[in-house]
Amino acid sequence: MMNGQPQWQQDVNRDSRIVDPVVTIEELSRLKSPRTTRIDYALVFTTAQGRLDTYLPPTRPTRRERASRRWTSVYTVDIGLHEAHAELVMPGSNDAFAFEVTMTCNWRVADPAAFVASGERDVPAMVERTVDEIVRPVLRSYAMDDSHLAEKAAQDALAAAGPLGAEAGLHVRCTIQVMRDAAALEHARELRGIEFARQALEPRHALVMREDEMTAERALAQAKQQHLVASEAQQLAHLRETERRRHDLVIQDFEAKKIEYYSYHLERGGPHALGFHLALHPEDTRLVMEHLRHDQLVLMQSQLEVALQALGGGSGGLEEHQMDEPRRLAAKVVKEVLNARLAAPAPAATPAAVPAAVPAAVPAQKTDPDWPPRFDIPAGPDARVRLSDDETPAHETGQASAPVSDDASTPAPRAVIGYRRPSPPPAP
């Protein structure tokens, strides 16, 4: 740079985007001292005759050359690599639609003198004009749907055109991308979406149908399981109800047998009933013994009255021809009654001694394992007043039976004539 203000100057740095590579234009004078410039710029000196002298970096003219060659001006040219982008709209075969051409270029000044001589001030605009002149006729031959073919043809045309900007001292490398316009792209996207939806429709339909089938199968399996559970619950409830009714019948039958069993023993009365009470309540031994003695007295009194009535004749007696055998038996009974001795009242026995004072017990009846509890019913003095099932009455055999008494040495009163002991019901 020289002293004084330059006629043209750009405030740019190495990273600045520029469209004009000429940074400064300065007029030269022989009386002014030279000024230094940036080493990466090229210098183009001009003379009054129009000659251009170029000094590429890092070469600079010497003082002698500046004085002898009589330069009138100097151009400072940026010879670095720069980029340019542009969006171009070019029609296709149908004017209703246009191609969108995206251009991406990088350029640099290869010949600073040629560029200064060309007079270009906007390199990207010059490149756009050149590309438009080459590509527009090519794209006119293609329809909008053939954008890929149009792009290939446009690139071939650029390659065949040779280096772009060479006449202006530039080195340009340019690539282009040809696309359909926005409306056509939107339409193509819609068609593509429809096609994708159509292609996915059948698999989606099959998937939905399969899901419905699986849902139906799952519902059917659940219904079957619920039905099975309900059926098993009903069967279980029926079994429980049947078991409950059977149990009720068993309880009723058991209660009926208990009633029959207790009724049998209570209806017999006398010593047998007292023995039954004693088996259930052993603590009442003394009371039972007193009742037994009272029953013995009543029994002997009744037998004596029967014998006297039979012997006394009259309306309550027997006929004369019937008196032989009864009189003999009555005499026997009277003799036994008169000879009978009643034991004096003994002190109350302890519960432990009661079983020894009671006559031998009859075999225990078969009972339920739970109720009533197992116990043996003592025969008591009942054996002395009633005949067993296999015995024959004395008036039929003509023989007197051996008396049974509490004391082995004392004869017991005779049983009532003609009375048979009923068979007891089985124990419940």
Backbone torsions as a table, in degrees:
resi	resn	phi	psi	omega
1	MET	NA	147.8	179.5
2	MET	-104.4	169.4	176.8
3	ASN	-70.0	149.5	-178.9
4	GLY	99.2	167.8	-177.9
5	GLN	-80.0	132.2	176.7
6	PRO	-74.3	156.5	178.6
7	GLN	-74.8	-26.5	177.5
8	TRP	-144.7	131.6	-178.0
9	GLN	-151.0	133.0	175.4
10	GLN	-109.7	131.9	176.1
11	ASP	-86.3	85.2	-176.7
12	VAL	-126.8	158.1	175.0
13	ASN	-118.2	-177.1	-177.7
14	ARG	-66.5	-27.9	-177.8
15	ASP	-97.2	7.4	-179.4
16	SER	-79.7	144.6	175.0
17	ARG	-88.3	124.6	-177.0
18	ILE	-127.9	156.6	175.7
19	VAL	-110.0	-19.0	179.1
20	ASP	-119.2	114.2	-178.6
21	PRO	-71.5	-12.2	178.6
22	VAL	-77.7	112.6	-175.7
23	VAL	-83.7	-47.0	179.8
24	THR	-139.0	153.1	171.3
25	ILE	-129.8	123.9	-175.2
26	GLU	-134.8	138.9	177.6
27	GLU	-84.7	138.5	-176.7
28	LEU	-100.5	152.0	177.6
29	SER	-142.0	143.4	-177.5
30	ARG	-71.3	-20.4	-176.6
31	LEU	-89.4	-11.8	-179.1
32	LYS	-95.5	147.4	177.3
33	SER	-79.1	148.5	179.1
34	PRO	-72.3	155.0	178.9
35	ARG	-120.4	149.8	-177.7
36	THR	-75.3	155.0	177.1
37	THR	-128.4	171.4	177.8
38	ARG	-68.4	138.8	-172.0
39	ILE	-71.2	-20.2	-176.8
40	ASP	-92.0	4.3	175.9
41	TYR	-96.6	150.0	173.1
42	ALA	-94.5	148.1	179.9
43	LEU	-114.1	130.0	178.2
44	VAL	-119.2	112.9	-179.4
45	PHE	-97.0	141.6	178.9
46	THR	-120.1	151.3	177.6
47	THR	-114.6	171.8	179.7
48	ALA	-66.2	-27.0	178.0
49	GLN	-81.1	-3.8	178.9
50	GLY	92.3	8.4	178.5
51	ARG	-78.1	144.6	-179.3
52	LEU	-118.5	125.9	178.4
53	ASP	-114.7	127.6	-174.4
54	THR	-110.8	135.8	174.3
55	TYR	-125.2	108.6	178.4
56	LEU	-82.9	149.8	179.8
57	PRO	-65.3	142.4	7.3
58	PRO	-96.7	16.6	-176.6
59	THR	-72.5	139.2	176.0
60	ARG	-134.9	147.0	-179.8
61	PRO	-68.1	148.3	177.9
62	THR	-83.2	170.5	-180.0
63	ARG	-63.8	-38.8	-179.2
64	ARG	-63.6	-40.9	179.5
65	GLU	-66.4	-40.2	179.7
66	ARG	-64.5	-33.3	-178.5
67	ALA	-79.6	-33.2	-174.2
68	SER	-87.0	-30.5	-173.2
69	ARG	-88.5	-10.2	173.0
70	ARG	57.4	53.6	177.5
71	TRP	-73.5	142.9	-178.5
72	THR	-104.4	-22.8	179.3
73	SER	-154.6	163.5	179.2
74	VAL	-137.9	135.6	176.9
75	TYR	-108.1	125.9	174.6
76	THR	-95.0	116.1	-172.8
77	VAL	-115.6	130.8	175.6
78	ASP	-82.5	117.7	-177.4
79	ILE	-105.4	19.8	178.1
80	GLY	-76.9	170.7	-178.6
81	LEU	-88.1	131.3	-177.5
82	HIS	-129.0	160.5	-179.1
83	GLU	-117.3	154.0	178.9
84	ALA	-145.4	138.2	178.0
85	HIS	-127.4	145.0	-179.5
86	ALA	-154.5	147.2	175.5
87	GLU	-112.0	117.4	-177.5
88	LEU	-114.4	147.1	177.2
89	VAL	-116.7	119.5	-177.7
90	MET	-129.9	136.6	-176.8
91	PRO	-73.5	155.7	174.5
92	GLY	-103.3	-152.2	179.9
93	SER	-70.2	-23.7	177.6
94	ASN	-111.9	121.9	-177.5
95	ASP	-67.5	-14.9	178.8
96	ALA	-70.5	-19.2	-179.7
97	PHE	-127.2	150.1	-179.0
98	ALA	-134.3	147.0	176.1
99	PHE	-81.4	144.2	172.6
100	GLU	-102.0	115.9	-175.5
101	VAL	-107.1	120.6	177.0
102	THR	-101.1	121.5	-176.9
103	MET	-111.0	130.7	176.4
104	THR	-127.6	119.9	-175.4
105	CYS	-130.8	154.1	165.2
106	ASN	-128.9	137.9	-174.1
107	TRP	-141.1	159.7	174.4
108	ARG	-155.7	160.9	179.4
109	VAL	-84.3	113.8	178.6
110	ALA	-88.9	-31.8	-179.9
111	ASP	-131.6	96.2	-177.6
112	PRO	-59.2	-38.8	-179.2
113	ALA	-64.5	-41.6	179.7
114	ALA	-66.5	-37.7	179.7
115	PHE	-67.4	-42.1	177.6
116	VAL	-62.6	-37.2	-179.4
117	ALA	-70.4	-30.4	-179.1
118	SER	-70.3	-27.0	-179.9
119	GLY	78.1	11.0	178.3
120	GLU	-70.3	138.3	178.3
121	ARG	-121.8	-10.0	-179.9
122	ASP	-135.8	96.5	-176.6
123	VAL	-67.1	-47.5	179.1
124	PRO	-57.1	-38.8	179.1
125	ALA	-65.9	-38.1	178.0
126	MET	-64.2	-39.4	179.4
127	VAL	-67.2	-39.7	179.3
128	GLU	-62.7	-40.6	179.4
129	ARG	-64.0	-40.4	-178.6
130	THR	-66.9	-44.7	-180.0
131	VAL	-64.6	-39.9	-179.8
132	ASP	-63.5	-40.3	180.0
133	GLU	-65.1	-31.5	-177.1
134	ILE	-86.0	-41.8	-169.3
135	VAL	-86.9	-34.2	-174.3
136	ARG	-55.9	-47.7	179.4
137	PRO	-62.4	-31.1	-179.6
138	VAL	-69.4	-44.9	-176.5
139	LEU	-68.7	-21.3	179.8
140	ARG	-65.0	-15.5	-176.2
141	SER	-92.5	-0.4	-174.0
142	TYR	-122.1	144.9	175.7
143	ALA	-79.4	168.3	-175.8
144	MET	-64.4	-35.3	-177.9
145	ASP	-73.6	-12.5	-179.1
146	ASP	-102.4	42.9	-175.9
147	SER	-64.3	-34.4	-179.2
148	HIS	-67.9	-37.2	176.5
149	LEU	-69.6	-39.1	178.7
150	ALA	-63.8	-38.6	179.4
151	GLU	-65.4	-43.5	178.7
152	LYS	-61.8	-41.1	179.7
153	ALA	-67.8	-37.4	179.2
154	ALA	-66.3	-41.5	178.0
155	GLN	-64.6	-38.1	177.0
156	ASP	-65.5	-36.1	179.4
157	ALA	-67.3	-39.7	177.6
158	LEU	-64.5	-40.1	179.5
159	ALA	-66.3	-35.6	-179.3
160	ALA	-74.9	-21.2	-177.8
161	ALA	-74.9	-12.7	179.8
162	GLY	87.8	-176.3	-179.0
163	PRO	-61.9	129.8	179.9
164	LEU	-80.1	137.4	176.1
165	GLY	74.9	13.2	-178.9
166	ALA	-64.5	-34.5	179.8
167	GLU	-68.8	-19.0	178.5
168	ALA	-100.0	12.2	178.6
169	GLY	76.0	23.1	-178.8
170	LEU	-108.6	153.8	171.1
171	HIS	-117.4	111.6	-172.9
172	VAL	-120.7	132.0	170.9
173	ARG	-119.9	120.7	-171.2
174	CYS	-131.6	137.8	172.8
175	THR	-124.9	148.8	-179.0
176	ILE	-130.1	154.8	176.2
177	GLN	-130.6	121.4	-176.9
178	VAL	-102.6	125.1	-179.3
179	MET	-134.5	157.3	173.1
180	ARG	-70.6	160.6	-177.6
181	ASP	-71.1	175.2	-173.8
182	ALA	-63.0	-40.6	-179.9
183	ALA	-63.7	-43.6	178.9
184	ALA	-65.9	-38.0	177.8
185	LEU	-65.6	-40.5	177.9
186	GLU	-63.5	-41.2	177.8
187	HIS	-63.9	-42.5	178.9
188	ALA	-64.2	-38.3	177.8
189	ARG	-64.5	-40.0	177.3
190	GLU	-62.9	-45.0	177.9
191	LEU	-62.3	-40.2	178.4
192	ARG	-64.6	-40.7	177.1
193	GLY	-62.3	-40.6	177.8
194	ILE	-63.6	-42.9	179.6
195	GLU	-64.4	-41.8	177.4
196	PHE	-62.5	-42.0	178.6
197	ALA	-63.4	-40.0	179.0
198	ARG	-64.8	-40.9	179.0
199	GLN	-67.3	-33.9	-180.0
200	ALA	-84.4	-10.6	-176.0
201	LEU	-64.0	-49.2	-177.0
202	GLU	-63.7	-49.0	175.8
203	PRO	-60.8	-37.4	179.1
204	ARG	-66.5	-39.1	177.6
205	HIS	-63.3	-43.3	178.0
206	ALA	-62.7	-39.2	179.1
207	LEU	-64.4	-43.6	179.5
208	VAL	-63.9	-42.1	178.5
209	MET	-62.6	-40.6	178.6
210	ARG	-65.6	-40.0	177.1
211	GLU	-62.3	-41.3	177.9
212	ASP	-63.7	-42.3	178.7
213	GLU	-62.2	-44.5	179.7
214	MET	-64.9	-37.9	177.4
215	THR	-63.9	-43.2	178.4
216	ALA	-64.2	-43.0	178.5
217	GLU	-62.9	-40.8	179.0
218	ARG	-64.4	-42.9	178.8
219	ALA	-64.3	-40.5	178.4
220	LEU	-64.1	-42.6	178.8
221	ALA	-63.7	-41.0	178.3
222	GLN	-64.6	-40.9	178.8
223	ALA	-63.3	-43.1	177.7
224	LYS	-61.9	-43.0	179.4
225	GLN	-63.5	-43.3	178.2
226	GLN	-63.7	-40.5	178.3
227	HIS	-64.2	-41.2	178.4
228	LEU	-63.0	-43.9	179.0
229	VAL	-63.2	-43.4	179.5
230	ALA	-64.3	-40.6	178.7
231	SER	-63.7	-45.1	178.0
232	GLU	-62.8	-37.5	177.6
233	ALA	-64.7	-41.1	177.9
234	GLN	-64.6	-43.3	178.1
235	GLN	-62.1	-42.4	178.5
236	LEU	-63.8	-41.6	177.8
237	ALA	-64.0	-39.6	178.1
238	HIS	-64.3	-43.4	177.7
239	LEU	-62.2	-41.0	178.0
240	ARG	-63.7	-43.7	179.3
241	GLU	-64.3	-42.4	177.2
242	THR	-62.1	-43.9	178.8
243	GLU	-63.9	-38.8	178.8
244	ARG	-65.1	-42.1	178.4
245	ARG	-65.8	-41.8	177.3
246	ARG	-61.9	-40.5	177.3
247	HIS	-63.2	-40.8	177.5
248	ASP	-62.2	-40.5	178.4
249	LEU	-64.8	-40.9	177.4
250	VAL	-62.2	-43.5	178.5
251	ILE	-62.6	-43.6	179.1
252	GLN	-62.3	-44.6	178.4
253	ASP	-62.8	-40.8	178.4
254	PHE	-64.0	-42.3	178.3
255	GLU	-64.8	-39.8	178.4
256	ALA	-62.6	-42.8	178.3
257	LYS	-65.2	-38.1	176.8
258	LYS	-61.9	-44.6	179.5
259	ILE	-61.6	-44.9	178.5
260	GLU	-62.2	-41.8	-178.9
261	TYR	-64.4	-49.6	179.7
262	TYR	-66.6	-38.7	179.7
263	SER	-62.5	-40.6	-179.8
264	TYR	-59.7	-48.1	-177.5
265	HIS	-72.7	-34.0	-179.8
266	LEU	-76.7	-32.2	179.5
267	GLU	-69.9	-27.8	179.5
268	ARG	-66.6	-31.4	176.1
269	GLY	65.0	-170.6	174.1
270	GLY	61.2	-148.1	-177.5
271	PRO	-60.4	-33.3	-178.7
272	HIS	-63.9	-44.0	177.5
273	ALA	-64.1	-37.7	178.8
274	LEU	-67.4	-38.4	176.5
275	GLY	-64.5	-38.6	176.4
276	PHE	-62.3	-43.2	177.3
277	HIS	-64.0	-38.7	-179.9
278	LEU	-66.8	-34.4	178.4
279	ALA	-65.6	-34.6	178.9
280	LEU	-82.4	-29.3	-176.3
281	HIS	-132.9	81.7	-179.0
282	PRO	-62.0	-22.1	-177.6
283	GLU	-68.9	-13.0	-179.0
284	ASP	-97.1	33.0	-175.9
285	THR	-63.1	-45.9	-177.6
286	ARG	-62.9	-43.1	179.5
287	LEU	-64.2	-40.2	179.3
288	VAL	-64.5	-42.0	179.7
289	MET	-62.9	-40.3	177.6
290	GLU	-62.8	-41.0	178.2
291	HIS	-66.0	-37.6	178.0
292	LEU	-60.9	-44.2	177.9
293	ARG	-61.9	-41.6	178.4
294	HIS	-64.1	-41.1	178.5
295	ASP	-64.6	-36.2	177.9
296	GLN	-63.9	-43.1	178.7
297	LEU	-62.9	-44.0	-179.9
298	VAL	-64.2	-38.8	180.0
299	LEU	-64.7	-45.6	179.3
300	MET	-64.5	-37.7	178.0
301	GLN	-63.5	-41.8	-179.6
302	SER	-65.8	-41.6	179.0
303	GLN	-63.9	-39.6	178.8
304	LEU	-64.2	-41.5	179.1
305	GLU	-64.4	-41.2	178.7
306	VAL	-62.4	-43.1	-179.1
307	ALA	-65.1	-43.8	180.0
308	LEU	-64.3	-39.5	178.9
309	GLN	-64.2	-40.0	179.3
310	ALA	-66.9	-33.4	-177.9
311	LEU	-85.8	-22.1	-174.1
312	GLY	-79.2	-15.5	-178.6
313	GLY	73.5	-156.4	-178.7
314	GLY	81.0	-161.5	-176.8
315	SER	-67.9	-31.0	-178.9
316	GLY	-91.2	-2.4	-176.6
317	GLY	-94.8	-172.5	-178.3
318	LEU	-96.7	164.5	174.9
319	GLU	-70.4	163.7	-175.0
320	GLU	-64.7	-37.7	-178.8
321	HIS	-77.1	-8.7	178.4
322	GLN	-101.1	5.2	-169.6
323	MET	-90.6	-16.5	-173.8
324	ASP	-61.4	-61.2	-177.5
325	GLU	-67.6	-47.0	177.9
326	PRO	-57.9	-37.6	179.7
327	ARG	-64.1	-40.8	178.9
328	ARG	-63.2	-43.9	177.7
329	LEU	-66.9	-39.4	179.1
330	ALA	-63.6	-40.9	178.0
331	ALA	-62.0	-39.6	177.8
332	LYS	-61.8	-43.2	-179.5
333	VAL	-65.9	-42.0	-179.3
334	VAL	-63.6	-40.7	178.3
335	LYS	-62.1	-41.4	179.8
336	GLU	-67.6	-38.2	-179.2
337	VAL	-67.5	-42.6	-178.6
338	LEU	-69.1	-29.5	179.1
339	ASN	-84.1	-10.8	-178.3
340	ALA	-67.8	139.4	177.3
341	ARG	-117.2	130.2	177.7
342	LEU	-91.6	130.6	178.9
343	ALA	-69.2	142.1	177.9
344	ALA	-66.8	150.8	178.9
345	PRO	-57.6	124.1	-179.1
346	ALA	-94.2	158.3	175.9
347	PRO	-59.1	153.2	-178.7
348	ALA	-62.0	130.3	-179.8
349	ALA	-84.5	150.8	176.0
350	THR	-72.5	156.8	179.1
351	PRO	-56.8	-27.0	-179.2
352	ALA	-72.7	-26.3	-177.6
353	ALA	-91.5	-7.2	-175.8
354	VAL	-62.2	-44.9	-179.1
355	PRO	-58.3	-32.0	179.3
356	ALA	-71.0	-32.3	-178.2
357	ALA	-80.0	-19.6	-177.9
358	VAL	-88.7	139.0	178.7
359	PRO	-60.6	169.2	-177.3
360	ALA	-57.0	138.7	-176.8
361	ALA	-82.8	151.0	175.3
362	VAL	-75.5	159.8	178.9
363	PRO	-57.5	138.9	-178.3
364	ALA	-66.6	142.0	177.3
365	GLN	-77.1	153.7	177.2
366	LYS	-72.5	124.3	-175.1
367	THR	-121.6	169.5	176.0
368	ASP	-71.1	145.2	-177.7
369	PRO	-64.6	-19.8	-176.4
370	ASP	-105.7	-50.3	-174.8
371	TRP	-148.1	142.4	-11.6
372	PRO	-71.8	164.1	179.6
373	PRO	-63.1	153.7	-178.5
374	ARG	-71.0	131.2	175.9
375	PHE	-156.2	158.7	176.7
376	ASP	-102.5	133.4	179.9
377	ILE	-94.4	117.1	-179.5
378	PRO	-67.4	145.3	179.6
379	ALA	-70.0	-37.0	178.2
380	GLY	64.9	-157.1	-178.5
381	PRO	-79.6	0.2	-178.1
382	ASP	-61.9	-28.1	-179.4
383	ALA	-66.2	-19.9	-177.4
384	ARG	-85.6	-13.1	-174.8
385	VAL	-115.3	-7.2	-178.7
386	ARG	-132.5	151.8	-179.4
387	LEU	-91.9	150.9	174.5
388	SER	-76.0	170.4	-176.0
389	ASP	-66.1	-30.9	-175.7
390	ASP	-98.2	8.1	178.5
391	GLU	-90.7	156.2	179.1
392	THR	-112.2	134.9	-179.4
393	PRO	-56.9	154.2	-175.7
394	ALA	-66.6	-32.9	-177.1
395	HIS	-73.0	-15.3	177.3
396	GLU	-86.8	-34.0	-177.2
397	THR	-95.6	-22.8	-177.1
398	GLY	80.0	8.8	179.4
399	GLN	-120.7	149.0	178.7
400	ALA	-91.7	140.5	178.7
401	SER	-81.0	156.2	178.7
402	ALA	-71.1	129.3	-179.7
403	PRO	-71.6	153.4	177.0
404	VAL	-116.8	128.7	-175.9
405	SER	-134.3	161.7	174.7
406	ASP	-63.6	-35.2	179.6
407	ASP	-104.7	131.6	-176.8
408	ALA	-63.5	-27.8	-177.5
409	SER	-85.5	-11.9	-176.0
410	THR	-112.0	125.3	178.9
411	PRO	-67.0	143.1	-178.8
412	ALA	-94.6	158.7	178.6
413	PRO	-62.4	150.7	179.6
414	ARG	-75.8	149.3	177.8
415	ALA	-68.8	161.8	178.8
416	VAL	-65.6	137.9	-173.9
417	ILE	-72.4	134.5	174.3
418	GLY	77.0	12.5	-178.8
419	TYR	-100.9	128.8	177.0
420	ARG	-109.4	137.7	178.8
421	ARG	-76.5	129.1	179.7
422	PRO	-70.8	153.4	177.5
423	SER	-76.9	129.2	-178.4
424	PRO	-74.0	149.6	176.1
425	PRO	-72.0	156.2	177.8
426	PRO	-63.7	145.7	179.0
427	ALA	-67.5	141.6	179.7
428	PRO	-68.7	NA	NA
